[in-house]
Amino acid sequence: MRLRLKADGRIVELRDGQEFPLAPAMPAVAPVEITPAVRDLRRRARLTQTEFAAKLGVPVETIRNWEQGKRAPRGPARALLAVIARAPDAVFAALATEPEPV
């Protein structure tokens, strides 16, 4: 069985080149529900938008758009924010380390 995680959070099974949903489609999450969480995470970390963007490796405009509800974090960004909510120091420490040469 081959599975794929779609950008909107759905999981689909791939069969014969076609996608089949594994679960009923989840209702779209309104940006209003997510944006306070991003701002709250940033404020709990005591970071400016610029500092938060730099730590995550995204443009500051992305943080602004999330906080203003113009866009919502999706896929890996949403997962990273969920981990930051539970262990911000560990995430920021891991993101700050230089990758070891192979």
Long-range contacts (C-beta under 8 A, 24 or more apart in sequence): 5-75, 7-74, 7-75, 8-74, 9-74, 9-75, 9-78, 29-72, 30-72, 31-66, 31-69, 31-70, 31-71, 31-72, 32-69, 34-66, 34-72, 34-73, 34-78, 35-66, 35-67, 35-68, 35-69, 35-72, 37-81, 37-85, 38-63, 38-66, 38-67, 38-73, 38-81, 39-67, 41-81, 41-84, 41-85, 41-88, 42-67, 44-88, 45-84, 45-88, 45-92, 55-92, 55-95, 55-96, 56-80, 56-95, 57-95
